Amino acid sequence: MQFPNDDNGQLLSEIAAEGVDLTQMQKIDFYILFEQKDNAERFVEAIGKDELAPQTKLGKCPDTGVWEVLTTVTMVPTHELLGQTEQYIESIANAHEGYGDGWGLMAE
């Protein structure tokens, strides 16, 4: 399987090399960071109403003190769809003074 030469392509390549079937539905975790807890809570409320990403967890990074929202989306992780989903989630986060910090996949 070929992947574009960018950050998402590199990560997809590494995940595929681990034996994960990227043609099947996977739970993808998107990480969104916030300086203020109230902004993070508003984002959780907003994204929780979206059918795309109803699963979220809010926590505080013990090292940096930054609030982190983990938003899980079940999808077939194609390069194009990952990029679109990442942009969509970040656009909602930006409206609440948050910013994206990448994504990951926990192999089951």
N, CA, C and O atoms as CSV, one atom per row, in Angstrom:
chain,resi,resn,atom,element,x,y,z
A,1,MET,N,N,0.849,-1.184,0.000
A,1,MET,CA,C,0.000,0.000,0.000
A,1,MET,C,C,0.893,1.245,0.000
A,1,MET,O,O,1.836,1.334,0.786
A,2,GLN,N,N,0.601,2.184,-0.862
A,2,GLN,CA,C,1.368,3.423,-0.985
A,2,GLN,C,C,0.724,4.529,-0.142
A,2,GLN,O,O,-0.500,4.615,-0.044
A,3,PHE,N,N,1.559,5.367,0.460
A,3,PHE,CA,C,1.058,6.482,1.256
A,3,PHE,C,C,1.751,7.761,0.826
A,3,PHE,O,O,2.934,7.734,0.488
A,4,PRO,N,N,1.030,8.895,0.832
A,4,PRO,CA,C,1.652,10.181,0.491
A,4,PRO,C,C,2.814,10.507,1.421
A,4,PRO,O,O,2.889,10.018,2.548
A,5,ASN,N,N,3.711,11.339,0.923
A,5,ASN,CA,C,4.906,11.709,1.674
A,5,ASN,C,C,4.622,12.940,2.549
A,5,ASN,O,O,5.070,14.046,2.248
A,6,ASP,N,N,3.868,12.723,3.636
A,6,ASP,CA,C,3.608,13.775,4.611
A,6,ASP,C,C,3.439,13.110,5.973
A,6,ASP,O,O,3.595,11.894,6.089
A,7,ASP,N,N,3.121,13.892,7.007
A,7,ASP,CA,C,3.033,13.335,8.359
A,7,ASP,C,C,1.977,12.234,8.466
A,7,ASP,O,O,2.234,11.178,9.044
A,8,ASN,N,N,0.784,12.482,7.907
A,8,ASN,CA,C,-0.258,11.467,7.966
A,8,ASN,C,C,0.129,10.217,7.182
A,8,ASN,O,O,-0.131,9.099,7.626
A,9,GLY,N,N,0.745,10.403,6.027
A,9,GLY,CA,C,1.198,9.265,5.234
A,9,GLY,C,C,2.238,8.449,5.963
A,9,GLY,O,O,2.213,7.219,5.919
A,10,GLN,N,N,3.156,9.126,6.636
A,10,GLN,CA,C,4.201,8.434,7.398
A,10,GLN,C,C,3.592,7.614,8.532
A,10,GLN,O,O,3.958,6.456,8.738
A,11,LEU,N,N,2.661,8.224,9.266
A,11,LEU,CA,C,2.027,7.518,10.378
A,11,LEU,C,C,1.202,6.331,9.875
A,11,LEU,O,O,1.241,5.255,10.473
A,12,LEU,N,N,0.462,6.517,8.790
A,12,LEU,CA,C,-0.302,5.403,8.210
A,12,LEU,C,C,0.627,4.272,7.770
A,12,LEU,O,O,0.311,3.097,7.958
A,13,SER,N,N,1.754,4.622,7.193
A,13,SER,CA,C,2.727,3.623,6.760
A,13,SER,C,C,3.242,2.820,7.950
A,13,SER,O,O,3.360,1.598,7.871
A,14,GLU,N,N,3.547,3.502,9.050
A,14,GLU,CA,C,4.034,2.822,10.256
A,14,GLU,C,C,2.966,1.910,10.846
A,14,GLU,O,O,3.266,0.801,11.290
A,15,ILE,N,N,1.719,2.377,10.852
A,15,ILE,CA,C,0.622,1.572,11.392
A,15,ILE,C,C,0.404,0.332,10.526
A,15,ILE,O,O,0.204,-0.765,11.047
A,16,ALA,N,N,0.444,0.505,9.213
A,16,ALA,CA,C,0.283,-0.632,8.303
A,16,ALA,C,C,1.418,-1.639,8.488
A,16,ALA,O,O,1.198,-2.848,8.423
A,17,ALA,N,N,2.628,-1.136,8.720
A,17,ALA,CA,C,3.784,-2.011,8.926
A,17,ALA,C,C,3.640,-2.839,10.210
A,17,ALA,O,O,4.238,-3.908,10.334
A,18,GLU,N,N,2.853,-2.343,11.154
A,18,GLU,CA,C,2.583,-3.075,12.395
A,18,GLU,C,C,1.537,-4.167,12.191
A,18,GLU,O,O,1.263,-4.952,13.098
A,19,GLY,N,N,0.954,-4.211,10.989
A,19,GLY,CA,C,-0.006,-5.254,10.672
A,19,GLY,C,C,-1.460,-4.859,10.826
A,19,GLY,O,O,-2.341,-5.715,10.746
A,20,VAL,N,N,-1.734,-3.575,11.045
A,20,VAL,CA,C,-3.112,-3.114,11.172
A,20,VAL,C,C,-3.735,-3.039,9.781
A,20,VAL,O,O,-3.140,-2.481,8.858
A,21,ASP,N,N,-4.931,-3.603,9.633
A,21,ASP,CA,C,-5.642,-3.587,8.351
A,21,ASP,C,C,-6.337,-2.242,8.186
A,21,ASP,O,O,-7.379,-2.003,8.795
A,22,LEU,N,N,-5.774,-1.378,7.378
A,22,LEU,CA,C,-6.302,-0.034,7.186
A,22,LEU,C,C,-7.476,0.021,6.213
A,22,LEU,O,O,-7.959,1.105,5.886
A,23,THR,N,N,-7.936,-1.136,5.752
A,23,THR,CA,C,-9.131,-1.173,4.914
A,23,THR,C,C,-10.380,-1.440,5.754
A,23,THR,O,O,-11.495,-1.448,5.234
A,24,GLN,N,N,-10.186,-1.655,7.042
A,24,GLN,CA,C,-11.285,-1.939,7.963
A,24,GLN,C,C,-11.540,-0.734,8.881
A,24,GLN,O,O,-10.675,0.125,9.053
A,25,MET,N,N,-12.742,-0.691,9.464
A,25,MET,CA,C,-13.078,0.374,10.413
A,25,MET,C,C,-12.115,0.303,11.603
A,25,MET,O,O,-11.821,-0.774,12.121
A,26,GLN,N,N,-11.639,1.462,12.015
A,26,GLN,CA,C,-10.720,1.577,13.151
A,26,GLN,C,C,-11.175,2.736,14.027
A,26,GLN,O,O,-11.840,3.658,13.555
A,27,LYS,N,N,-10.817,2.685,15.293
A,27,LYS,CA,C,-11.080,3.806,16.192
A,27,LYS,C,C,-9.859,4.714,16.164
A,27,LYS,O,O,-8.775,4.330,16.604
A,28,ILE,N,N,-10.044,5.921,15.641
A,28,ILE,CA,C,-8.964,6.893,15.515
A,28,ILE,C,C,-9.138,7.954,16.609
A,28,ILE,O,O,-10.209,8.542,16.757
A,29,ASP,N,N,-8.076,8.180,17.361
A,29,ASP,CA,C,-8.090,9.188,18.424
A,29,ASP,C,C,-7.469,10.479,17.909
A,29,ASP,O,O,-6.327,10.487,17.449
A,30,PHE,N,N,-8.225,11.564,17.988
A,30,PHE,CA,C,-7.734,12.887,17.621
A,30,PHE,C,C,-7.500,13.666,18.919
A,30,PHE,O,O,-8.350,13.672,19.810
A,31,TYR,N,N,-6.349,14.317,19.014
A,31,TYR,CA,C,-5.965,15.039,20.227
A,31,TYR,C,C,-6.085,16.541,19.993
A,31,TYR,O,O,-5.513,17.090,19.051
A,32,ILE,N,N,-6.846,17.192,20.876
A,32,ILE,CA,C,-7.054,18.638,20.791
A,32,ILE,C,C,-6.626,19.244,22.126
A,32,ILE,O,O,-7.018,18.760,23.188
A,33,LEU,N,N,-5.824,20.300,22.067
A,33,LEU,CA,C,-5.281,20.925,23.274
A,33,LEU,C,C,-5.887,22.299,23.512
A,33,LEU,O,O,-6.217,23.029,22.577
A,34,PHE,N,N,-6.024,22.632,24.804
A,34,PHE,CA,C,-6.606,23.903,25.234
A,34,PHE,C,C,-5.817,24.441,26.425
A,34,PHE,O,O,-5.385,23.682,27.293
A,35,GLU,N,N,-5.638,25.748,26.452
A,35,GLU,CA,C,-4.988,26.387,27.595
A,35,GLU,C,C,-5.963,26.532,28.767
A,35,GLU,O,O,-5.562,26.460,29.929
A,36,GLN,N,N,-7.242,26.738,28.454
A,36,GLN,CA,C,-8.255,26.991,29.485
A,36,GLN,C,C,-9.269,25.845,29.544
A,36,GLN,O,O,-9.753,25.374,28.514
A,37,LYS,N,N,-9.578,25.413,30.755
A,37,LYS,CA,C,-10.517,24.309,30.933
A,37,LYS,C,C,-11.903,24.645,30.397
A,37,LYS,O,O,-12.551,23.788,29.795
A,38,ASP,N,N,-12.371,25.875,30.602
A,38,ASP,CA,C,-13.720,26.213,30.133
A,38,ASP,C,C,-13.829,26.121,28.616
A,38,ASP,O,O,-14.875,25.730,28.098
A,39,ASN,N,N,-12.768,26.474,27.897
A,39,ASN,CA,C,-12.772,26.326,26.435
A,39,ASN,C,C,-12.826,24.850,26.051
A,39,ASN,O,O,-13.542,24.466,25.127
A,40,ALA,N,N,-12.066,24.031,26.768
A,40,ALA,CA,C,-12.073,22.589,26.502
A,40,ALA,C,C,-13.458,22.008,26.759
A,40,ALA,O,O,-13.930,21.170,25.991
A,41,GLU,N,N,-14.104,22.440,27.818
A,41,GLU,CA,C,-15.441,21.940,28.140
A,41,GLU,C,C,-16.458,22.350,27.076
A,41,GLU,O,O,-17.334,21.563,26.716
A,42,ARG,N,N,-16.344,23.574,26.574
A,42,ARG,CA,C,-17.249,24.018,25.516
A,42,ARG,C,C,-17.028,23.203,24.229
A,42,ARG,O,O,-17.981,22.868,23.525
A,43,PHE,N,N,-15.766,22.894,23.938
A,43,PHE,CA,C,-15.471,22.059,22.777
A,43,PHE,C,C,-16.077,20.663,22.961
A,43,PHE,O,O,-16.681,20.123,22.034
A,44,VAL,N,N,-15.918,20.081,24.151
A,44,VAL,CA,C,-16.475,18.753,24.427
A,44,VAL,C,C,-17.987,18.766,24.212
A,44,VAL,O,O,-18.547,17.828,23.645
A,45,GLU,N,N,-18.634,19.821,24.664
A,45,GLU,CA,C,-20.079,19.940,24.487
A,45,GLU,C,C,-20.432,20.043,23.001
A,45,GLU,O,O,-21.361,19.382,22.538
A,46,ALA,N,N,-19.705,20.856,22.263
A,46,ALA,CA,C,-19.976,21.055,20.840
A,46,ALA,C,C,-19.713,19.784,20.033
A,46,ALA,O,O,-20.550,19.385,19.223
A,47,ILE,N,N,-18.580,19.154,20.241
A,47,ILE,CA,C,-18.229,17.974,19.440
A,47,ILE,C,C,-19.068,16.777,19.862
A,47,ILE,O,O,-19.312,15.881,19.055
A,48,GLY,N,N,-19.509,16.748,21.106
A,48,GLY,CA,C,-20.341,15.653,21.593
A,48,GLY,C,C,-21.698,15.598,20.921
A,48,GLY,O,O,-22.322,14.538,20.868
A,49,LYS,N,N,-22.166,16.732,20.404
A,49,LYS,CA,C,-23.442,16.791,19.696
A,49,LYS,C,C,-23.311,16.353,18.241
A,49,LYS,O,O,-24.312,16.122,17.564
A,50,ASP,N,N,-22.080,16.239,17.767
A,50,ASP,CA,C,-21.804,15.893,16.376
A,50,ASP,C,C,-21.825,14.373,16.223
A,50,ASP,O,O,-21.174,13.660,16.987
A,51,GLU,N,N,-22.562,13.885,15.250
A,51,GLU,CA,C,-22.629,12.443,15.023
A,51,GLU,C,C,-21.275,11.848,14.644
A,51,GLU,O,O,-21.039,10.659,14.857
A,52,LEU,N,N,-20.403,12.653,14.095
A,52,LEU,CA,C,-19.085,12.174,13.689
A,52,LEU,C,C,-18.265,11.707,14.886
A,52,LEU,O,O,-17.611,10.666,14.826
A,53,ALA,N,N,-18.299,12.466,15.962
A,53,ALA,CA,C,-17.386,12.213,17.079
A,53,ALA,C,C,-18.082,12.309,18.432
A,53,ALA,O,O,-17.801,13.224,19.206
A,54,PRO,N,N,-18.984,11.381,18.725
A,54,PRO,CA,C,-19.701,11.475,19.993
A,54,PRO,C,C,-18.879,11.058,21.213
A,54,PRO,O,O,-19.303,11.299,22.343
A,55,GLN,N,N,-17.716,10.440,21.012
A,55,GLN,CA,C,-16.906,9.988,22.137
A,55,GLN,C,C,-15.763,10.962,22.407
A,55,GLN,O,O,-14.903,11.174,21.553
A,56,THR,N,N,-15.762,11.553,23.604
A,56,THR,CA,C,-14.678,12.459,23.980
A,56,THR,C,C,-14.295,12.221,25.426
A,56,THR,O,O,-15.103,11.769,26.237
A,57,LYS,N,N,-13.045,12.535,25.733
A,57,LYS,CA,C,-12.537,12.472,27.105
A,57,LYS,C,C,-11.720,13.726,27.336
A,57,LYS,O,O,-10.915,14.122,26.493
A,58,LEU,N,N,-11.933,14.345,28.486
A,58,LEU,CA,C,-11.198,15.552,28.858
A,58,LEU,C,C,-10.241,15.208,29.988
A,58,LEU,O,O,-10.626,14.575,30.971
A,59,GLY,N,N,-8.998,15.628,29.838
A,59,GLY,CA,C,-8.004,15.409,30.880
A,59,GLY,C,C,-6.993,16.534,30.871
A,59,GLY,O,O,-6.957,17.352,29.953
A,60,LYS,N,N,-6.172,16.561,31.910
A,60,LYS,CA,C,-5.131,17.582,32.009
A,60,LYS,C,C,-3.778,16.894,31.967
A,60,LYS,O,O,-3.530,15.937,32.700
A,61,CYS,N,N,-2.910,17.391,31.106
A,61,CYS,CA,C,-1.566,16.836,30.998
A,61,CYS,C,C,-0.774,17.202,32.259
A,61,CYS,O,O,-0.595,18.386,32.547
A,62,PRO,N,N,-0.303,16.215,33.006
A,62,PRO,CA,C,0.418,16.516,34.238
A,62,PRO,C,C,1.758,17.221,33.995
A,62,PRO,O,O,2.251,17.926,34.875
A,63,ASP,N,N,2.338,17.040,32.828
A,63,ASP,CA,C,3.640,17.646,32.522
A,63,ASP,C,C,3.527,19.105,32.106
A,63,ASP,O,O,4.326,19.943,32.523
A,64,THR,N,N,2.523,19.404,31.274
A,64,THR,CA,C,2.429,20.757,30.714
A,64,THR,C,C,1.321,21.597,31.335
A,64,THR,O,O,1.356,22.825,31.249
A,65,GLY,N,N,0.337,20.952,31.961
A,65,GLY,CA,C,-0.793,21.672,32.519
A,65,GLY,C,C,-1.824,22.060,31.479
A,65,GLY,O,O,-2.794,22.750,31.795
A,66,VAL,N,N,-1.629,21.628,30.244
A,66,VAL,CA,C,-2.555,21.928,29.160
A,66,VAL,C,C,-3.705,20.924,29.216
A,66,VAL,O,O,-3.506,19.750,29.529
A,67,TRP,N,N,-4.903,21.402,28.911
A,67,TRP,CA,C,-6.073,20.528,28.868
A,67,TRP,C,C,-6.113,19.808,27.529
A,67,TRP,O,O,-5.933,20.424,26.478
A,68,GLU,N,N,-6.348,18.507,27.573
A,68,GLU,CA,C,-6.363,17.695,26.361
A,68,GLU,C,C,-7.713,17.011,26.218
A,68,GLU,O,O,-8.216,16.388,27.153
A,69,VAL,N,N,-8.286,17.140,25.036
A,69,VAL,CA,C,-9.519,16.423,24.717
A,69,VAL,C,C,-9.165,15.345,23.696
A,69,VAL,O,O,-8.584,15.616,22.645
A,70,LEU,N,N,-9.531,14.130,24.039
A,70,LEU,CA,C,-9.350,12.993,23.145
A,70,LEU,C,C,-10.701,12.724,22.504
A,70,LEU,O,O,-11.666,12.385,23.190
A,71,THR,N,N,-10.767,12.873,21.198
A,71,THR,CA,C,-11.998,12.658,20.445
A,71,THR,C,C,-11.803,11.426,19.571
A,71,THR,O,O,-10.899,11.388,18.737
A,72,THR,N,N,-12.650,10.422,19.762
A,72,THR,CA,C,-12.513,9.165,19.029
A,72,THR,C,C,-13.541,9.090,17.907
A,72,THR,O,O,-14.737,9.289,18.119
A,73,VAL,N,N,-13.044,8.798,16.713
A,73,VAL,CA,C,-13.891,8.669,15.530
A,73,VAL,C,C,-13.667,7.280,14.944
A,73,VAL,O,O,-12.525,6.881,14.715
A,74,THR,N,N,-14.748,6.542,14.698
A,74,THR,CA,C,-14.641,5.238,14.059
A,74,THR,C,C,-14.769,5.440,12.559
A,74,THR,O,O,-15.764,5.976,12.070
A,75,MET,N,N,-13.733,4.997,11.830
A,75,MET,CA,C,-13.681,5.249,10.396
A,75,MET,C,C,-12.686,4.303,9.729
A,75,MET,O,O,-11.855,3.686,10.395
A,76,VAL,N,N,-12.785,4.200,8.409
A,76,VAL,CA,C,-11.733,3.542,7.632
A,76,VAL,C,C,-10.669,4.617,7.422
A,76,VAL,O,O,-10.943,5.628,6.775
A,77,PRO,N,N,-9.460,4.420,7.955
A,77,PRO,CA,C,-8.457,5.496,7.962
A,77,PRO,C,C,-7.708,5.681,6.646
A,77,PRO,O,O,-6.528,5.348,6.537
A,78,THR,N,N,-8.407,6.213,5.654
A,78,THR,CA,C,-7.720,6.564,4.418
A,78,THR,C,C,-7.002,7.899,4.626
A,78,THR,O,O,-7.385,8.685,5.492
A,79,HIS,N,N,-5.998,8.141,3.859
A,79,HIS,CA,C,-5.231,9.380,3.992
A,79,HIS,C,C,-6.133,10.599,3.814
A,79,HIS,O,O,-6.082,11.538,4.608
A,80,GLU,N,N,-6.957,10.579,2.770
A,80,GLU,CA,C,-7.816,11.719,2.476
A,80,GLU,C,C,-8.844,11.951,3.592
A,80,GLU,O,O,-9.039,13.085,4.031
A,81,LEU,N,N,-9.487,10.896,4.039
A,81,LEU,CA,C,-10.513,11.022,5.079
A,81,LEU,C,C,-9.905,11.467,6.406
A,81,LEU,O,O,-10.508,12.262,7.126
A,82,LEU,N,N,-8.732,10.967,6.729
A,82,LEU,CA,C,-8.056,11.406,7.958
A,82,LEU,C,C,-7.787,12.906,7.920
A,82,LEU,O,O,-8.036,13.615,8.895
A,83,GLY,N,N,-7.279,13.381,6.794
A,83,GLY,CA,C,-6.988,14.809,6.656
A,83,GLY,C,C,-8.242,15.660,6.781
A,83,GLY,O,O,-8.242,16.695,7.447
A,84,GLN,N,N,-9.311,15.211,6.134
A,84,GLN,CA,C,-10.573,15.956,6.192
A,84,GLN,C,C,-11.142,15.971,7.606
A,84,GLN,O,O,-11.617,17.006,8.075
A,85,THR,N,N,-11.096,14.834,8.283
A,85,THR,CA,C,-11.627,14.737,9.648
A,85,THR,C,C,-10.806,15.586,10.596
A,85,THR,O,O,-11.352,16.281,11.453
A,86,GLU,N,N,-9.499,15.528,10.441
A,86,GLU,CA,C,-8.598,16.331,11.274
A,86,GLU,C,C,-8.904,17.821,11.104
A,86,GLU,O,O,-8.991,18.549,12.093
A,87,GLN,N,N,-9.066,18.273,9.874
A,87,GLN,CA,C,-9.382,19.682,9.611
A,87,GLN,C,C,-10.734,20.067,10.196
A,87,GLN,O,O,-10.883,21.150,10.762
A,88,TYR,N,N,-11.717,19.184,10.061
A,88,TYR,CA,C,-13.054,19.462,10.569
A,88,TYR,C,C,-13.039,19.611,12.094
A,88,TYR,O,O,-13.584,20.574,12.633
A,89,ILE,N,N,-12.417,18.661,12.780
A,89,ILE,CA,C,-12.356,18.710,14.241
A,89,ILE,C,C,-11.577,19.938,14.697
A,89,ILE,O,O,-11.972,20.607,15.651
A,90,GLU,N,N,-10.476,20.234,14.020
A,90,GLU,CA,C,-9.676,21.408,14.379
A,90,GLU,C,C,-10.443,22.704,14.140
A,90,GLU,O,O,-10.246,23.674,14.872
A,91,SER,N,N,-11.314,22.742,13.130
A,91,SER,CA,C,-12.088,23.962,12.893
A,91,SER,C,C,-13.042,24.220,14.063
A,91,SER,O,O,-13.254,25.369,14.451
A,92,ILE,N,N,-13.611,23.164,14.617
A,92,ILE,CA,C,-14.467,23.314,15.794
A,92,ILE,C,C,-13.618,23.706,17.000
A,92,ILE,O,O,-14.017,24.565,17.786
A,93,ALA,N,N,-12.463,23.089,17.149
A,93,ALA,CA,C,-11.567,23.410,18.265
A,93,ALA,C,C,-11.101,24.862,18.199
A,93,ALA,O,O,-11.055,25.548,19.220
A,94,ASN,N,N,-10.756,25.330,17.005
A,94,ASN,CA,C,-10.282,26.712,16.838
A,94,ASN,C,C,-11.327,27.716,17.292
A,94,ASN,O,O,-10.987,28.778,17.814
A,95,ALA,N,N,-12.602,27.384,17.095
A,95,ALA,CA,C,-13.690,28.262,17.526
A,95,ALA,C,C,-13.764,28.361,19.053
A,95,ALA,O,O,-14.413,29.254,19.598
A,96,HIS,N,N,-13.087,27.429,19.731
A,96,HIS,CA,C,-13.068,27.406,21.200
A,96,HIS,C,C,-11.638,27.595,21.738
A,96,HIS,O,O,-11.320,27.191,22.856
A,97,GLU,N,N,-10.789,28.218,20.912
A,97,GLU,CA,C,-9.396,28.516,21.264
A,97,GLU,C,C,-8.560,27.271,21.552
A,97,GLU,O,O,-7.664,27.283,22.396
A,98,GLY,N,N,-8.879,26.191,20.823
A,98,GLY,CA,C,-8.092,24.970,20.924
A,98,GLY,C,C,-7.332,24.729,19.637
A,98,GLY,O,O,-7.559,25.402,18.632
A,99,TYR,N,N,-6.437,23.773,19.677
A,99,TYR,CA,C,-5.641,23.442,18.488
A,99,TYR,C,C,-5.334,21.947,18.454
A,99,TYR,O,O,-5.201,21.295,19.490
A,100,GLY,N,N,-5.228,21.432,17.249
A,100,GLY,CA,C,-4.980,20.015,17.060
A,100,GLY,C,C,-3.561,19.624,17.422
A,100,GLY,O,O,-2.619,20.396,17.243
A,101,ASP,N,N,-3.427,18.405,17.934
A,101,ASP,CA,C,-2.118,17.865,18.300
A,101,ASP,C,C,-1.932,16.461,17.726
A,101,ASP,O,O,-1.268,15.608,18.315
A,102,GLY,N,N,-2.548,16.248,16.546
A,102,GLY,CA,C,-2.345,14.987,15.850
A,102,GLY,C,C,-3.402,13.941,16.163
A,102,GLY,O,O,-4.434,14.226,16.771
A,103,TRP,N,N,-3.110,12.720,15.727
A,103,TRP,CA,C,-4.032,11.607,15.893
A,103,TRP,C,C,-3.251,10.321,16.093
A,103,TRP,O,O,-2.045,10.261,15.854
A,104,GLY,N,N,-3.952,9.308,16.531
A,104,GLY,CA,C,-3.331,8.013,16.731
A,104,GLY,C,C,-4.372,6.908,16.643
A,104,GLY,O,O,-5.576,7.163,16.631
A,105,LEU,N,N,-3.889,5.692,16.582
A,105,LEU,CA,C,-4.749,4.528,16.475
A,105,LEU,C,C,-4.236,3.497,17.447
A,105,LEU,O,O,-3.067,3.115,17.403
A,106,MET,N,N,-5.117,3.042,18.332
A,106,MET,CA,C,-4.737,1.978,19.262
A,106,MET,C,C,-5.148,0.647,18.645
A,106,MET,O,O,-6.338,0.353,18.531
A,107,ALA,N,N,-4.170,-0.153,18.250
A,107,ALA,CA,C,-4.463,-1.450,17.645
A,107,ALA,C,C,-5.092,-2.369,18.691
A,107,ALA,O,O,-4.643,-2.439,19.836
A,108,GLU,N,N,-6.127,-3.060,18.274
A,108,GLU,CA,C,-6.823,-3.946,19.215
A,108,GLU,C,C,-6.333,-5.353,19.095
A,108,GLU,O,O,-6.807,-6.235,19.810
